[in-house]
Amino acid sequence: MQAKSKKLIFITILLTGCIITGLISNNDKEKPLAGSSLLQSAQGAVTSKAAQTKTVRVQVSGAVLEPGIYDVPASCRVEEAIAATGGLTENADSERVNLVRKVRDGMQIRVPVKKAARTSRTQRKNAQATAGYSASSTKKVGSTRAGTEKNNSAVQRVRINSASASELQQLPGIGPALAQRIVKTRNSWRFTSADDLLRVPGIGKAKLAKLRDYVEVD
């Protein structure tokens, strides 16, 4: 009887030890799993943060407030890239731009202007060009007319029979020596026409042709 009691007690102790050993083993297995989950969560957070801090370079042009080259987050869309420039202008045609498209490095985003605005701008440029051409033409014609009037007013006929030697030198091609010859010639024989200047030594037909519009016989 006592042997059976001892045997039962031994079996009970053995079973209790097995149960305790199993529990301890399970706890040891769960700890690495929990640690692995924490490590994966941390790695995911780091990866997500790196993705947020990564930037790409894009060029935004057209109907935006400040066109230029901008560094924007790699995860942003065209709408956000445009916002970095200060936004759209009043004449921007946003309907022709895919605002929800994701940006990529080296991308060029061009915002067109509305058709009506382009037409108005073209007409304005054409009008300015036409006005500029008209002003230039008027100025040229005015300058030509002024030059002609100036030349006509500058032509002062010289009376070859009474002009002094210094006055004769105002004639084209007439220097001091030739002016003295004209005075000496007229003292001997008064000029009756411009053709009489051919009697002056040094005046030929070519020079006479240049002098004819500037001389007057008195």
C-alpha positions as CSV (number, residue, x, y, z in Angstrom):
1,M,0.0,0.0,0.0
2,Q,2.8,2.4,0.9
3,A,4.6,1.4,-2.3
4,K,1.6,2.4,-4.5
5,S,1.3,5.7,-2.7
6,K,5.0,6.5,-3.3
7,K,4.6,5.5,-6.9
8,L,1.7,7.9,-7.4
9,I,3.5,10.7,-5.7
10,F,6.5,10.2,-8.0
11,I,4.4,10.2,-11.1
12,T,2.6,13.3,-10.0
13,I,6.0,15.1,-9.4
14,L,7.2,13.9,-12.8
15,L,4.2,15.2,-14.6
16,T,4.4,18.5,-12.8
17,G,8.0,18.9,-13.9
18,C,7.1,18.1,-17.5
19,I,4.4,20.7,-17.5
20,I,6.7,23.4,-16.0
21,T,9.4,22.6,-18.5
22,G,7.0,22.9,-21.4
23,L,5.8,26.3,-20.2
24,I,9.3,27.6,-19.9
25,S,10.2,26.4,-23.4
26,N,7.1,28.1,-24.9
27,N,8.1,31.4,-23.2
28,D,11.6,31.2,-24.6
29,K,10.2,30.6,-28.1
30,E,7.8,33.6,-27.9
31,K,10.5,36.1,-26.9
32,P,12.5,35.9,-30.1
33,L,9.3,36.2,-32.1
34,A,8.2,39.3,-30.3
35,G,11.7,40.8,-30.7
36,S,11.6,40.0,-34.5
37,S,8.3,41.9,-34.9
38,L,9.7,44.9,-33.1
39,L,12.8,44.9,-35.4
40,Q,10.6,44.6,-38.5
41,S,8.5,47.5,-37.4
42,A,11.5,49.7,-36.7
43,Q,13.0,48.9,-40.2
44,G,9.7,49.8,-41.8
45,A,9.6,53.1,-40.0
46,V,13.1,53.9,-41.2
47,T,12.3,53.0,-44.7
48,S,9.1,55.1,-44.7
49,K,11.1,58.1,-43.3
50,A,13.8,57.7,-46.0
51,A,11.1,57.6,-48.7
52,Q,9.7,60.8,-47.3
53,T,13.0,62.7,-47.2
54,K,14.1,61.6,-50.7
55,T,13.8,64.4,-53.2
56,V,13.8,64.7,-57.0
57,R,14.5,67.7,-59.2
58,V,11.9,69.0,-61.6
59,Q,11.5,72.0,-63.9
60,V,8.2,73.9,-63.7
61,S,7.5,76.4,-66.5
62,G,4.7,78.1,-68.3
63,A,1.7,79.8,-66.6
64,V,3.0,79.7,-63.0
65,L,4.0,82.5,-60.7
66,E,7.7,81.7,-60.4
67,P,8.9,79.3,-63.1
68,G,12.2,77.5,-62.3
69,I,13.9,74.3,-61.0
70,Y,12.7,72.9,-57.7
71,D,13.6,70.0,-55.4
72,V,10.4,68.3,-54.3
73,P,9.7,65.1,-52.3
74,A,9.9,62.0,-54.5
75,S,6.4,61.0,-53.5
76,C,4.6,64.2,-54.5
77,R,2.4,64.9,-57.4
78,V,2.3,67.5,-60.2
79,E,-0.1,69.6,-58.2
80,E,2.3,69.9,-55.3
81,A,5.2,70.7,-57.6
82,I,3.2,73.6,-59.0
83,A,2.3,74.8,-55.5
84,A,6.1,75.1,-54.8
85,T,6.3,77.8,-57.5
86,G,3.6,79.9,-55.8
87,G,0.7,78.5,-57.8
88,L,-0.9,79.1,-61.2
89,T,-1.4,82.4,-62.9
90,E,-4.8,83.8,-63.8
91,N,-4.5,82.7,-67.4
92,A,-3.3,79.2,-66.7
93,D,-5.1,76.4,-68.4
94,S,-5.1,73.8,-65.6
95,E,-7.5,71.5,-67.6
96,R,-4.6,70.6,-69.9
97,V,-2.3,69.4,-67.0
98,N,-2.5,66.1,-65.2
99,L,-2.3,67.4,-61.7
100,V,-2.5,64.0,-60.0
101,R,0.4,62.5,-61.9
102,K,3.4,61.5,-59.7
103,V,6.6,63.4,-60.4
104,R,9.9,61.8,-61.3
105,D,13.5,63.0,-61.4
106,G,14.3,65.3,-64.3
107,M,10.6,65.8,-65.2
108,Q,9.5,69.0,-66.9
109,I,6.1,70.3,-66.0
110,R,4.8,72.9,-68.4
111,V,1.5,74.7,-67.7
112,P,0.0,76.2,-70.9
113,V,-2.0,79.4,-71.0
114,K,-5.6,79.6,-72.0
115,K,-6.3,79.9,-75.7
116,A,-8.0,83.2,-75.3
117,A,-5.1,84.6,-73.4
118,R,-2.6,83.4,-76.1
119,T,-4.7,85.0,-78.8
120,S,-4.9,88.3,-76.9
121,R,-1.1,88.2,-76.2
122,T,-0.4,87.5,-79.9
123,Q,-2.7,90.4,-81.0
124,R,-1.0,92.7,-78.5
125,K,2.5,91.8,-79.8
126,N,1.3,92.3,-83.4
127,A,-0.1,95.6,-82.5
128,Q,3.1,96.7,-80.8
129,A,5.1,95.5,-83.8
130,T,2.9,97.4,-86.2
131,A,3.0,100.6,-84.0
132,G,6.8,100.3,-83.8
133,Y,7.1,99.9,-87.6
134,S,4.8,102.9,-88.2
135,A,6.8,105.0,-85.7
136,S,10.1,103.9,-87.3
137,S,8.8,104.7,-90.8
138,T,7.4,108.1,-89.7
139,K,10.7,108.9,-88.0
140,K,12.7,107.9,-91.1
141,V,10.5,109.9,-93.4
142,G,10.7,112.8,-91.0
143,S,14.5,112.6,-90.8
144,T,14.7,112.4,-94.6
145,R,12.5,115.4,-95.0
146,A,14.4,117.3,-92.4
147,G,17.7,116.4,-94.0
148,T,16.5,117.5,-97.4
149,E,15.2,120.8,-96.0
150,K,18.5,121.2,-94.1
151,N,20.5,120.6,-97.3
152,N,18.4,123.0,-99.2
153,S,18.7,125.7,-96.5
154,A,22.4,125.1,-96.3
155,V,22.9,125.8,-100.0
156,Q,23.8,129.5,-100.2
157,R,24.7,130.7,-103.6
158,V,27.9,132.7,-103.8
159,R,28.0,135.7,-106.1
160,I,31.2,135.0,-108.0
161,N,31.6,138.6,-109.3
162,S,31.5,140.3,-105.8
163,A,32.3,137.6,-103.3
164,S,35.6,137.8,-101.4
165,A,38.3,135.2,-101.5
166,S,37.2,133.8,-98.2
167,E,33.5,133.6,-99.3
168,L,34.6,131.8,-102.5
169,Q,36.3,129.2,-100.4
170,Q,32.8,128.1,-99.1
171,L,32.2,126.6,-102.5
172,P,32.8,122.9,-102.8
173,G,36.4,122.1,-104.0
174,I,37.5,125.7,-103.9
175,G,40.6,126.3,-101.7
176,P,42.6,129.5,-101.0
177,A,44.7,129.3,-104.2
178,L,41.7,128.6,-106.5
179,A,39.7,131.4,-104.8
180,Q,42.6,133.9,-105.6
181,R,42.6,132.7,-109.2
182,I,38.8,133.4,-109.5
183,V,39.3,136.9,-108.1
184,K,42.2,137.5,-110.5
185,T,40.2,136.2,-113.5
186,R,37.1,138.3,-112.8
187,N,39.2,141.4,-112.4
188,S,40.3,141.0,-116.0
189,W,37.0,139.9,-117.3
190,R,33.7,139.9,-115.5
191,F,31.8,136.6,-115.3
192,T,28.5,136.7,-117.3
193,S,27.5,133.0,-116.6
194,A,28.7,130.1,-114.6
195,D,30.3,128.7,-117.7
196,D,32.8,131.5,-117.6
197,L,34.5,129.8,-114.6
198,L,36.1,127.5,-117.1
199,R,38.5,130.4,-117.8
200,V,39.9,130.0,-114.3
201,P,43.0,127.8,-114.3
202,G,42.2,124.7,-112.3
203,I,38.5,124.6,-113.0
204,G,37.4,122.0,-115.6
205,K,34.0,120.7,-116.6
206,A,33.8,118.2,-113.7
207,K,34.5,120.9,-111.1
208,L,32.1,123.3,-112.9
209,A,29.4,120.7,-112.6
210,K,29.8,120.6,-108.8
211,L,29.9,124.4,-108.6
212,R,27.0,125.2,-110.9
213,D,24.3,124.8,-108.2
214,Y,26.2,127.0,-105.7
215,V,27.2,130.0,-107.8
216,E,25.3,133.0,-108.9
217,V,26.3,135.7,-111.4
218,D,25.5,139.2,-110.2
